[in-house]
Every structure is written in structure tokens, then in C-alpha cells.
Amino acid sequence: MVRSATTPGVITVKARAEGLKAASIQLTTRPVKTENGLGAVLPAAGLPAVLTHGATPARPSYTVSRKALSVKSATAGANAEKVGQSYDDNELSDWVNDGKLNTAWIEYELAEATTVDEIALKLNNFRSRTYPLIITVDGKEAFNGTTKPTLGYYTIQCKPVKGTKIRIRLATNAATGLGSGEVEVGARSWMMV
């Protein structure tokens, strides 16, 4: 890394490592005219544009690895009137449990039968809590484990199970206590196969 200074001159960068030939490069810096600490010219001014990459390829340069699932309807053990907020694609809304373990579940009905092998969800207090979850697809267990603290969304690798109903439930109290059981689960762009 080269740090700028107020005096122009020659900068020599050297690299060496055991078993490799040493190398060096010299960079010559030039003075920049300033007025009251500000330059009159932008650093990129006058640089040539490079447009030699050619036309956009006729075929996609990517491979689709996830497919968003369409949710037909949803229900929950508590606060069912707000369940739509768990998949409305709005980061500011969420579904909140009533704090009771026996109602700490949410179930999604998909628009069509799909093999579910991965689910991404965002649980409240995701930085400090772990959640022991059981996920079923049409009543068959696809995941039974504990989330890890994250910086946001948590992706769960599930046993591939085909079906239309995905139920996510809290198996036992969260590691730091049951708390409110707040959850944002599988927004349309995050519930994946």
C-alpha cells in the first residue's frame, strides 16, 4: 500500500520471499497544484476510456443457483394477521411471535409443489441468539438443528424434500432465552430451493 504525501518523488516498492526471485518497481509521483488544500483537477481527469471488451455475450454469463419460491398463503401459531409481513420483501416489517414456545411456528403454503433443499431466513436478535429450529416440508423433517449468530440472513441447508407446506418452528427456547420470538422468515427473494 502506498500512502500519499506532500512531497513528490520516486517511490520504490520491493517484494521478496523465500524461494522466489526478488522484484521491485519504481513509481514516480508528480506534484499536484492545490489551493487552500483542494486540488483544481480531479485525479481521473484525462484518463482514457477502455471500450475494447467487445459486445455483450449472447448467452448469460451466470448460472442460476437459487430459485425464489412463490408463497400462496401462510399461517402461524400467534399473530396470524401479521404473517404476510414475514415474506413481503420489506426489511422494515416482520412477524412476531407471542413469546410462547407452543405457538413459536410459522407455516407457508407454496404456489406449487417444489423440492426444498435450502431456506434463507432472518431471525431477530440474529447477532446474539441461536435458534433451535425444526423445519418440515409436508410433515417430513427437512432440518433439525440450531442456527448460528449472523450479520443478517441465515441460510439453512435442508434435506431435499418435495412438497407445498413448509413449517418452521422453534424446538426449544433460544440460547439467550425465549424472548419475543420475533422473526422475519423467508421473504420472497430469500426462501429458496
C-alpha positions in Angstrom: 0.0 0.0 0.0 1.3 3.4 -0.9 0.3 6.4 1.2 0.3 9.8 -0.3 2.5 12.5 1.0 3.0 16.2 0.3 6.4 15.8 -1.4 6.6 14.4 -4.9 9.3 12.0 -5.9 10.2 8.4 -6.6 8.6 5.5 -4.7 10.4 2.1 -4.8 8.2 -0.9 -4.0 10.2 -4.1 -3.3 9.0 -7.7 -2.8 10.9 -10.7 -1.8 10.0 -14.1 -0.4 12.0 -17.3 0.3 12.2 -19.4 -2.8 11.1 -16.6 -5.2 13.1 -14.1 -7.2 13.0 -10.6 -5.7 11.2 -7.9 -7.7 10.8 -4.2 -7.5 9.0 -1.4 -9.3 9.5 2.4 -9.2 6.7 4.8 -9.3 7.2 8.5 -9.9 4.8 10.8 -8.3 4.1 14.3 -9.5 3.2 17.4 -7.7 -0.5 18.4 -7.5 -1.3 22.1 -7.5 -3.7 22.9 -4.6 -5.4 25.9 -3.4 -6.5 26.0 0.3 -5.9 22.3 0.5 -8.0 21.4 -2.5 -6.9 20.2 -5.9 -8.1 22.0 -9.0 -8.1 18.8 -11.2 -9.8 15.5 -10.5 -7.3 12.6 -10.3 -9.1 10.7 -13.1 -9.4 13.6 -15.5 -7.8 12.9 -18.8 -7.5 9.1 -18.3 -8.5 7.2 -21.5 -11.7 5.1 -21.5 -11.2 1.4 -22.4 -14.0 0.1 -24.6 -12.2 -2.8 -26.1 -14.1 -5.6 -24.2 -16.4 -6.2 -27.2 -20.1 -6.9 -27.4 -22.2 -8.4 -24.5 -22.2 -12.2 -24.8 -25.3 -13.7 -26.4 -25.7 -16.2 -23.6 -25.9 -15.4 -19.9 -22.5 -15.2 -18.1 -24.0 -16.6 -14.9 -25.8 -19.8 -13.8 -28.9 -19.6 -11.7 -28.2 -21.4 -8.5 -31.3 -20.4 -6.5 -34.9 -20.1 -7.3 -37.3 -17.9 -5.3 -40.5 -19.8 -4.3 -43.9 -18.2 -4.6 -45.9 -18.3 -1.3 -49.6 -18.9 -1.8 -50.6 -18.3 1.8 -49.2 -18.5 5.3 -50.3 -19.1 8.9 -48.7 -19.0 12.3 -49.2 -20.1 15.9 -49.6 -16.5 17.0 -50.3 -13.1 15.4 -51.5 -14.8 12.2 -52.9 -11.5 11.0 -49.3 -10.3 10.5 -47.9 -13.4 9.0 -47.8 -11.8 5.5 -45.1 -9.4 6.8 -42.7 -12.3 7.1 -42.5 -12.7 3.3 -43.4 -9.2 2.0 -39.9 -8.3 0.8 -39.9 -5.4 3.3 -36.9 -5.2 5.6 -38.8 -3.0 8.0 -41.7 -5.3 8.6 -41.8 -8.7 10.4 -43.9 -11.3 12.0 -43.6 -11.5 15.8 -44.4 -14.5 18.0 -46.3 -14.0 21.3 -43.3 -15.4 23.3 -44.7 -18.8 24.0 -42.9 -21.9 22.8 -46.0 -23.8 21.8 -47.0 -21.0 19.3 -43.5 -20.4 18.0 -44.1 -21.6 14.5 -44.9 -20.3 11.1 -46.1 -22.3 8.0 -46.0 -21.3 4.3 -48.1 -22.9 1.6 -46.3 -22.7 -1.7 -48.0 -22.0 -5.0 -46.8 -25.4 -6.4 -45.0 -28.5 -5.1 -41.3 -27.9 -5.1 -38.2 -29.7 -3.8 -36.9 -27.6 -0.9 -33.2 -28.0 -0.1 -32.3 -24.6 1.2 -34.1 -21.9 3.2 -32.7 -18.4 3.9 -34.3 -16.6 6.9 -33.7 -13.6 9.1 -34.3 -14.0 12.8 -34.5 -11.1 15.1 -31.5 -10.7 17.5 -29.6 -12.6 14.9 -26.2 -11.3 16.1 -26.6 -12.6 19.7 -29.0 -15.5 19.6 -29.1 -19.0 18.3 -32.4 -20.7 17.5 -33.0 -24.4 17.7 -35.3 -25.0 14.7 -37.2 -27.8 13.2 -38.3 -27.4 9.5 -40.7 -29.7 7.9 -42.0 -30.0 4.3 -45.4 -31.6 4.1 -44.8 -33.0 7.6 -41.5 -34.6 6.7 -38.4 -33.3 8.6 -36.0 -31.4 6.3 -33.9 -29.8 9.1 -33.4 -30.2 12.8 -30.6 -28.0 14.2 -29.5 -24.7 15.6 -28.8 -21.5 13.8 -25.6 -19.6 14.4 -25.3 -15.9 15.1 -25.1 -13.9 11.9 -24.9 -10.4 10.5 -28.4 -10.9 8.9 -29.8 -13.7 6.8 -29.0 -17.3 7.8 -29.1 -20.0 5.1 -30.1 -23.4 6.2 -29.1 -26.4 4.1 -32.1 -28.8 4.3 -32.5 -32.5 3.4 -34.2 -32.2 0.0 -38.0 -32.8 0.4 -40.7 -32.1 -2.1 -43.9 -30.5 -1.0 -46.1 -27.5 -0.7 -46.2 -26.7 3.0 -43.1 -25.5 4.8 -43.3 -25.3 8.6 -40.6 -23.6 10.6 -40.9 -24.0 14.4 -38.8 -23.2 17.4 -37.8 -26.6 19.0 -36.8 -25.2 22.4 -36.1 -21.8 23.9 -33.5 -19.7 22.1 -30.0 -19.9 23.6 -30.2 -16.5 25.2 -33.8 -17.0 26.4 -37.1 -17.3 24.6 -37.5 -13.5 24.3 -40.2 -12.3 21.9 -39.6 -14.9 19.2 -39.6 -12.1 16.6 -38.8 -13.4 13.2 -38.6 -12.4 9.6 -38.8 -15.7 7.7 -38.2 -16.3 4.0 -39.0 -13.2 2.1 -40.0 -14.0 -1.5 -36.5 -13.3 -2.6 -35.0 -15.3 0.2 -37.0 -18.5 0.5 -35.0 -20.7 -1.9 -34.8 -24.2 -3.4 
